């Protein structure tokens, strides 16, 4: 098949405690893509593998999965919360290897290296406070927390993933050439800092705010799918028009973080 005829691929990077099924509610709205759902060790089909707790090891794992399944020159990375950090880091690794994402979509946090962010270290909390923080985030079903045996099984996975996210070593130098769109919920603690993500791309940048808490994506699966599709289409069109060596046309970001050109 001609390279230009291949369907664009969408790689999904899950949040803390998630797995390859974490974005299942969006799939029916993402038919324009070949969707590839990624999964870290220690859960789902990789249950027999040891959990990872190091951010760079997790990023390397995701990188290996993507490069092993990458078949199209047009592809998108989307990650929520922990997955957003990993998406940025993996995109940076891919670009270093000469593989350029069409765009990156991140959601559920205001980005890395945020100077005014307090180090929370949720993964170190005692059981009672850890559960309380999970309830605030709103992503864990009450029936799971109330089932002691089930939660005892699930808790180490959550703690490992929180450690990956909270100890990420992304610096201000981790800047990608791909356009980036950041999405957050209205009730998220750092939503006012969402423009922080603009520091990590040399190309187009935009933001979207949807109603809800940290797991607003479960309330708005079609809206999220539409954002991914629209951003990809516009970014890819600009990429095709570019006549420079850079595969992306840099676009100025206005103070509000909104970009009317992409």
C-alpha positions as CSV (number, residue, x, y, z in Angstrom):
1,X,0.0,0.0,0.0
2,X,1.2,3.5,-0.9
3,X,2.6,5.3,2.2
4,X,0.1,8.2,1.7
5,X,-2.8,5.8,1.6
6,X,-2.2,4.2,4.9
7,X,-4.6,5.0,7.7
8,X,-3.2,7.4,10.3
9,X,-2.4,5.7,13.6
10,X,-3.4,6.9,17.0
11,X,-1.4,5.6,20.0
12,X,-3.1,5.8,23.3
13,X,-1.1,6.1,26.5
14,X,-3.1,5.4,29.7
15,X,-3.4,7.2,33.0
16,X,-2.2,5.9,36.4
17,X,-3.9,2.6,37.2
18,X,-5.1,2.3,33.6
19,X,-4.5,-0.3,30.9
20,X,-5.2,-0.8,27.2
21,X,-8.9,-0.6,27.8
22,X,-8.9,2.8,29.5
23,X,-10.1,4.7,26.5
24,X,-12.7,2.2,25.3
25,X,-15.5,4.7,25.4
26,X,-13.8,6.8,22.7
27,X,-13.1,4.1,20.2
28,X,-16.5,4.3,18.4
29,X,-15.7,8.0,17.6
30,X,-12.2,7.4,16.4
31,X,-12.9,5.4,13.2
32,X,-10.7,7.6,11.0
33,X,-7.6,6.2,12.9
34,X,-6.0,2.8,13.3
35,X,-6.1,2.9,17.1
36,X,-3.3,1.3,19.1
37,X,-3.9,1.1,22.8
38,X,-0.6,0.8,24.8
39,X,-0.1,-0.8,28.2
40,X,2.6,-0.7,30.8
41,X,3.7,-4.0,32.5
42,X,2.0,-5.4,35.6
43,X,-1.6,-5.1,34.3
44,X,-4.0,-6.5,31.7
45,X,-2.3,-8.7,29.1
46,X,1.1,-7.9,30.8
47,X,0.0,-9.0,34.2
48,X,2.9,-11.4,34.6
49,X,5.5,-8.7,34.0
50,X,6.9,-6.7,37.0
51,X,5.6,-3.2,37.5
52,X,7.8,-0.3,36.5
53,X,8.3,2.6,38.9
54,X,10.8,4.7,37.0
55,X,9.6,7.3,34.5
56,X,12.4,6.8,32.0
57,X,11.9,3.0,32.0
58,X,8.2,3.5,31.4
59,X,8.9,5.9,28.6
60,X,11.3,3.5,27.0
61,X,8.7,0.7,27.3
62,X,6.1,2.9,25.5
63,X,8.7,3.8,22.9
64,X,9.4,0.2,22.1
65,X,5.7,-0.6,21.8
66,X,5.2,2.3,19.4
67,X,8.2,1.6,17.2
68,X,7.3,-2.1,17.0
69,X,3.7,-1.2,15.7
70,X,4.3,2.0,13.7
71,X,3.3,1.3,10.1
72,X,2.1,4.8,8.9
73,X,4.1,8.0,8.4
74,X,1.1,9.8,9.9
75,X,0.5,9.1,13.5
76,X,-0.7,10.8,16.7
77,X,0.2,10.3,20.4
78,X,-2.5,10.9,23.0
79,X,-2.0,10.5,26.7
80,X,-4.0,11.4,29.8
81,X,-2.5,12.4,33.2
82,X,0.5,10.1,33.6
83,X,0.1,9.2,29.9
84,X,0.4,12.9,29.0
85,X,3.9,13.1,30.5
86,X,4.9,9.9,28.7
87,X,3.4,11.1,25.4
88,X,5.7,14.2,25.5
89,X,8.8,12.2,26.4
90,X,8.1,9.5,23.9
91,X,7.5,12.0,21.1
92,X,10.8,13.6,21.9
93,X,12.5,10.2,21.7
94,X,10.8,9.4,18.4
95,X,11.8,12.7,16.9
96,X,15.4,12.1,17.9
97,X,15.1,8.8,16.0
98,X,13.7,10.5,12.9
99,X,10.1,9.5,13.4
100,X,7.8,12.6,13.5
101,X,4.3,12.5,15.1
102,X,1.7,14.5,13.2
103,X,0.7,16.0,16.5
104,X,0.4,15.3,20.2
105,X,-2.7,15.5,22.4
106,X,-2.3,15.7,26.2
107,X,-5.0,15.9,28.9
108,X,-5.5,15.8,32.6
109,X,-2.6,17.9,33.8
110,X,-0.9,21.2,33.2
111,X,2.4,19.8,32.0
112,X,5.8,19.1,33.5
113,X,8.3,21.4,35.1
114,X,5.6,23.6,36.5
115,X,7.5,25.8,39.0
116,X,4.6,26.5,41.3
117,X,3.4,22.9,41.6
118,X,3.9,21.3,45.0
119,X,5.5,17.9,45.1
120,X,2.6,15.7,46.3
121,X,4.2,12.3,46.4
122,X,0.9,10.5,46.6
123,X,2.5,7.2,46.1
124,X,4.1,7.5,49.6
125,X,0.9,8.2,51.4
126,X,-0.5,5.7,54.0
127,X,-3.4,3.7,52.9
128,X,-6.1,5.9,54.4
129,X,-4.8,9.1,52.8
130,X,-4.0,7.4,49.6
131,X,-7.6,6.3,49.2
132,X,-8.8,9.8,50.1
133,X,-6.8,11.3,47.3
134,X,-8.1,8.7,44.8
135,X,-11.6,9.7,45.8
136,X,-10.8,13.3,45.2
137,X,-9.6,12.5,41.7
138,X,-12.8,10.7,41.0
139,X,-11.4,8.0,38.6
140,X,-11.6,4.9,40.8
141,X,-15.1,3.3,41.1
142,X,-16.4,3.3,44.7
143,X,-17.1,-0.5,44.4
144,X,-13.4,-1.1,43.8
145,X,-12.4,0.9,46.9
146,X,-15.0,-0.8,49.0
147,X,-13.9,-4.2,48.0
148,X,-10.8,-4.8,50.2
149,X,-9.5,-7.8,48.3
150,X,-9.8,-6.2,44.9
151,X,-8.3,-2.9,46.1
152,X,-5.4,-4.7,47.7
153,X,-4.7,-6.1,44.3
154,X,-5.1,-2.8,42.5
155,X,-3.3,-0.5,44.9
156,X,0.3,-1.5,44.0
157,X,-0.4,-0.7,40.4
158,X,-1.7,2.7,41.3
159,X,1.2,3.5,43.5
160,X,3.7,2.4,40.9
161,X,2.1,4.6,38.3
162,X,1.8,7.6,40.6
163,X,5.6,7.2,41.3
164,X,6.2,7.2,37.5
165,X,4.1,10.4,37.1
166,X,5.3,12.3,40.1
167,X,8.9,11.6,39.7
168,X,9.0,12.4,36.0
169,X,12.3,14.0,35.0
170,X,11.1,16.0,32.1
171,X,12.9,19.3,31.8
172,X,12.3,22.5,29.9
173,X,14.7,21.2,27.2
174,X,12.3,18.4,26.3
175,X,10.8,20.4,23.4
176,X,9.2,18.7,20.4
177,X,8.7,19.8,16.8
178,X,5.1,18.4,16.7
179,X,2.0,20.6,17.2
180,X,0.5,20.0,20.7
181,X,-3.0,20.4,22.1
182,X,-3.6,20.4,25.8
183,X,-7.0,19.6,27.3
184,X,-8.1,19.8,31.0
185,X,-11.3,19.7,33.1
186,X,-12.8,22.8,34.6
187,X,-12.4,21.3,38.1
188,X,-8.8,20.3,37.9
189,X,-6.5,22.0,40.4
190,X,-3.9,23.4,37.9
191,X,-6.3,24.2,35.0
192,X,-5.3,27.9,35.1
193,X,-1.7,26.8,34.3
194,X,-2.6,24.8,31.1
195,X,-0.7,27.2,28.9
196,X,2.5,25.7,30.5
197,X,2.3,23.0,27.9
198,X,3.2,25.6,25.2
199,X,6.8,25.7,26.3
200,X,7.2,22.1,25.1
201,X,6.5,22.5,21.4
202,X,8.1,24.5,18.6
203,X,5.0,24.3,16.5
204,X,1.3,25.0,16.9
205,X,-0.3,25.0,20.3
206,X,-3.9,25.1,21.5
207,X,-5.9,24.4,24.6
208,X,-9.4,23.1,25.3
209,X,-11.3,23.1,28.6
210,X,-14.1,20.6,29.1
211,X,-16.5,20.5,32.1
212,X,-15.6,18.0,34.8
213,X,-12.9,16.8,37.2
214,X,-9.6,15.0,36.5
215,X,-11.5,12.2,34.7
216,X,-13.6,14.5,32.5
217,X,-12.6,12.4,29.5
218,X,-15.1,9.7,30.7
219,X,-17.9,12.3,30.5
220,X,-16.9,13.6,27.1
221,X,-15.6,10.7,24.9
222,X,-17.0,12.1,21.7
223,X,-15.7,15.6,22.4
224,X,-12.3,14.2,23.1
225,X,-12.4,12.2,19.9
226,X,-13.4,15.3,18.0
227,X,-10.5,17.3,19.4
228,X,-8.1,14.5,18.5
229,X,-9.5,14.3,15.0
230,X,-9.7,18.0,14.3
231,X,-6.3,18.7,15.7
232,X,-4.8,15.9,13.6
233,X,-6.5,17.0,10.4
234,X,-5.3,20.6,10.7
235,X,-1.8,19.7,11.9
236,X,-1.4,17.2,9.0
237,X,-2.6,19.8,6.5
238,X,0.0,22.3,7.6
239,X,2.6,19.6,7.6
240,X,1.8,18.7,4.0
241,X,2.0,22.4,3.0
242,X,5.4,22.9,4.6
243,X,8.3,23.4,2.1
244,X,11.0,23.7,4.7
245,X,13.2,21.0,6.3
246,X,11.2,21.2,9.4
247,X,8.2,18.9,9.0
248,X,6.0,21.4,10.8
249,X,5.2,25.1,10.2
250,X,5.8,27.0,13.5
251,X,2.8,29.0,14.5
252,X,2.8,31.8,17.1
253,X,0.9,31.1,20.3
254,X,-1.3,33.9,21.6
255,X,-1.3,34.7,25.4
256,X,-4.5,32.8,26.0
257,X,-3.0,29.6,24.6
258,X,-5.7,29.4,22.0
259,X,-4.5,29.2,18.4
260,X,-6.9,30.2,15.7
261,X,-4.7,28.8,12.9
262,X,-4.8,25.2,14.0
